[in-house]
Amino acid sequence: MLRLLATCLLAWALAAAAQAPDPLPSWNDGAAKKAILDFVQATTTTGSPQFVPAPERIATFDQDGTLWVEQPIYSQFVYCLDRVPVLVKAKPELAKVEPFKTVMSGDREAIAKLPMEQLVKILTATLTGMSVEQFTAEVKDWLAKAKDPRWKRPYTELTYLPMKEVMEYLRANGYRTYIVTGGGQDFVRVYSQRVYGIPPEQVVGSAAATKFTYDKDDKPFLMKEPKLLLNDDKAGKPEGIHLMIGRRPRAAFGNSAGDREMLEYTGAGDGARLMMLVLHDDAQREYAYGPARGLPDTKVGAFPPALDAEAKKNGWTVISMKSDWKRIFSFD
Amino acid sequence: MLRLLATCLLAWALAAAAQAPDPLPSWNDGAAKKAILDFVQATTTTGSPQFVPAPERIATFDQDGTLWVEQPIYSQFVYCLDRVPVLVKAKPELAKVEPFKTVMSGDREAIAKLPMEQLVKILTATLTGMSVEQFTAEVKDWLAKAKDPRWKRPYTELTYLPMKEVMEYLRANGYRTYIVTGGGQDFVRVYSQRVYGIPPEQVVGSAAATKFTYDKDDKPFLMKEPKLLLNDDKAGKPEGIHLMIGRRPRAAFGNSAGDREMLEYTGAGDGARLMMLVLHDDAQREYAYGPARGLPDTKVGAFPPALDAEAKKNGWTVISMKSDWKRIFSFD
């Protein structure tokens, strides 16, 4: 009788396990999906030799090209360009000087050819010189209205469903998920909770300094200053992670040369580590660029051949959008 | 019968409430203790007009003079002075040049008179120029051995029990507690979890830049650079809070002019806010300085008369060590 009961219980447990919902339903079976499942299993199962205590479960995600579409240009740069007419309306004399003149012309080719120092002028004029609250309000307003020209949807819908599943799955297993982006920290914080379930304090990004000051009623506020405090790209990513988190990530996800150092830093720690790179090889459903198209490391978000070689050498797992992702967007 | 049951239940509930352990047993009854209890009650009771959603429950604490003893000199500066002989042993030529010569002389009066640029040389030599891991190991080693000359105990025991109770009480009510210190972020992170129950990612402090680089075996690491990235004092506190947390605190605790802007920033938000200042007026059990002794704003950790006036104007609550704290240290 006891043996029968035990057999029944075992059968029930196995059936329950078999019926447990797939935590990554938008992923096809394959090496990438298996790497994620194995990593979580190994680091969160009590008694596992690779068990990681909960406070040390940190996973970092690049944003542009890793969590959402970065082609043909970064959404935040679209924001900056869209803000230029507002600036010009307030200060009409700007319309006569570069780079605002070119931006106002609407000539996309000319805009794409603007030299770096002119681009910096656009970023400075549209991202600094106002209070944190004003900036947040402007970004919120833009996010509610702006649409990507290809999909005709808000930019925040162009997030990758499979990656959101990974974040959710990691969080369900005690990991804290951080965004570590070359994009603006204050920009991403406006929507990170709503879109990714990531609170503002878990967004590490490029940051302008702020200046604590007082308004005319003597009320204190923080002014966004035209001074770059943290350039959260390439080596700036592990540096930003140390500054803001103070722990080495256990898992890191990226897609470009800007993420190389973050993955190296993650991989240099002891014990189980997971490093993954999203390869954009799906021109039909999204875009194909980087090694998938044989491009050099000059294009935005490119995944250069050298990084491909490094991935092989370091045991980083490449995620093929084309073959690993069943669905790309939640509206697919 | 039902009425009897209801009466019994009510009596039981009241008795249970009356018997609930005091969350702040080291505090005497008074305005300060009441301010803390009222604030937590108002912001965490469902249906309260001042209810604060859990994600927004952020409380920030200055460290030196607010969480632990800062007299006669900051413990971290004692660390720096204690490291000088080690540096000199490695580089004997340093013994002949200032400020190391004076430090090696052991002449406390002469050390106290070193000008700022010489002090910066001591900080730079002892806090930078090594990997993050090496620095952490050195601080751990020092903390295990160093003792405060007055109490003959490790510095980490010179933490204020009543403030630890406040942090514990806030955390039990869904608040996340952060240290926001003018002291070194990497220094405080070494012991913040053990001593205060605060994890490294919740320590905001003055920070040197780090540089991502590679050792001779091509293994990446972060080098602490002689470049101040964040001066987390005065206006630098709200600026650091925005950078690292991205939310305005609901409660802030300090003790000196270095905390003024943090308290102002906290108080400038909507809804219930709690701002408190620890007044060192207990020369017998700890120290008396600042307005308690009528000192000007020149002494380390002073609570200047102007801040006292501002506290009154802004409704900040002053904590008197002498009358509000039943016990000061856990070894009392």
Interface residues (C-beta under 8 A of the other chain):
Chain A: P55 V132 Q185 D186 R189 Q193 P199 P200 E201 V203 A207 A209 T210 K211 F212 K219 P220 F221 L222 L229 L230 A235 G236 P238 E239 H242 L243 M244 I245 G246 R247 E261 E264 Y265 A268
Chain B: P55 V132 Q185 D186 R189 Q193 P199 P200 E201 V203 A207 A209 T210 K211 F212 K219 P220 F221 L222 L229 L230 A235 G236 P238 E239 H242 L243 M244 I245 G246 R247 E261 E264 Y265 A268
